Amino acid sequence: MNSIHLFHIKGSTMSKVPDLAVALVSTATYFGASTSDFGLAPGLSLRRVQPSIDPADRVTELSGTFAIIAGPETYSADLLEQLPDLCVIARSGVGYDQINTDAASRLGVHVTTTPGANAQGVAEHAISLLLTLVHRIPHYDRRVRNLEWRDGEFFPEVQGMTVGIIGMG
């Protein structure tokens, strides 16, 4: 097994990272309950952090953090400036819109995303929306709730239809 060496690169000096934490900032359940499955290098610990809205709480929660596995929460210039040990923000999704990338770049904080992480979910959602429209789900839902359903009403079926998905993703 190869060992992983992590280096803290801030300013003009480079030194090994001393016992810093990786913060998993997420309310998502797909990360599981265990923190032992992440295979972190010796000297790094995983700390689960609930996304906080209060800026002071966020600074306290993330202090001493080398890397952040981030969800959709915001990382402002002010927050990033108060986290001197931070080297990496790894988004567990796509898009940088919640991270002040100019400030991150200026502070030497690398920002990554997980391209394609949501491709399956987006494709499934597109098909779900397509079926919702073809089957007129909102229309029939409204009719049932208003007690206007009549026996003999059926959903149209996709079989035999020509359908298409036009997207930019």
N, C-alpha and C positions, 0 to 999 in steps of 0.2 A: 504494500500500500504506500503510495506516495504521500509525503507530508506536505502540508500547505503552509507556506510562510507568508505572513501578512506584514506589510510595512506601513507605517504611518508617514505619509508624505504631506507635510505642511510647511509652508515657508521654504527655506533653502536647506533644511536639514532632513535627514531621513533616519528614523529609528524604528526598531520593532515595536509593534503595538503592545502596550502593557495592559493586560487584563481589562479590556474594554468590553462593553456589551453591544450586542446586536439587538435592536428593538424591533419587535414585530408589532406594528401599530395597525391594528385591525379589529373589527368586531366580527369578521368573517369566521365561520365555523369550519371551512374546508381546510384550514391549517391543522386541524386536529387538536387534541388536548395535550399531547406529549411535546416536550421541547427537546427530547433526546434524539429525535429522528433527523435533525437538521445537519448533522455531521460537521459541526463547527470546529475550527482549528483550536488547539489547546490555548487557553488564556482568554477565549471569547465565550461569553455566556449569552443565552437568549433570554430576553426579558419581554414579556407580553405587556403591551401598553394599550389601554382603551383610548381611542381618539378623544381628546379633550378640546372643548371650544375655548376655554379660558387660556390666553397666551402664557400667563405666569405658570399655570399648571403644566402646560406643554413643555416649557423650558425645564421645569423640575423633573418631569417624567423622562425626558430625553437626554438629560445631562449625562456625560460619560459615555455616550453612544458613539461607536465607531461607524456603524451602518444601520440604516433604517429600511426595513421591509415595509413599504408604505402602501396604504390603501388610497381612497379618494380624498383624504384630508389635505388641507392647505399647508404649504410650507412657504411662509413669507420671508422676505429679506431679513426682517427684524428677528424672526425665529432662528434662521440659519446663522446669523451673526452671533447669536448667544450659545451656539453649539460648537465650540472650538475643536472638539475631538471628532466631529463628523467628517467622514471621507466619502461615503456612498449613500445615496438614496436609491433603492431598487423598488420601482413600482410593481406591485403585483397586479398589473393590468397594463393598459396602453394609454398613451397620452401624457403630456407634461403640463397640461393646463393648470394644475393646482400647485405647481412648484415654480418658484421664482428662479428660472434657469439662469438669468443674468447674474443674480446674487450667488447662486451655487457655483457658477463658473468663476466668478471673481474670488470666491472663498476656497476654490480648489476642491469642491464637492462634486464628485461624479454622479450623474443621474442616469439611471437606466430604466427601461421598460421591458415588458415581456411580450414582444411582438407575436401576434397570433394567439395569445392566451385566451381571448374571448371569441375566436373564430367559430368554434363549434356552437357556442351559445347564441351568437349573432345569427348564424345560419338557421338554427332551430327556431329562433324568434321570428325570423322572416317567414318561414314556413307556417308558423302558428298564426301570424297576422294574415297571411294569404288565406288560410283555411277559415279564419274568423270572418274575413270579408266574403268569401265564396259562400259560406254557410249562413251568412247574415246573423251571426250570433248576437250582436247588440239588439237587432230588430226583434228576434225571437225571445231574447231575454226580457226585453221590455214588455212584450205581449204576454208572456207567462206571468210576470210580476203584476201586470194590470188585469189579470184574469181574462185575457182576450184570446187565449189559445183555443183553436178549434181542432177537433179530431180530424185526421186526414192531412194535416199540414206536414210536409216533409222538408228536410234540408236538401238543397241541391247537392249533387255529388260531383266531385272533381273528375272522376273517370270520364274520359271522352272529351273533356274541355281542353282548350289550349290556354295555358297560363304562362306568365313570365314574371321574372323578378328583375327589375332594373335598379341597380345600386351603384354606389360610388365607393364602397368599402373594399 
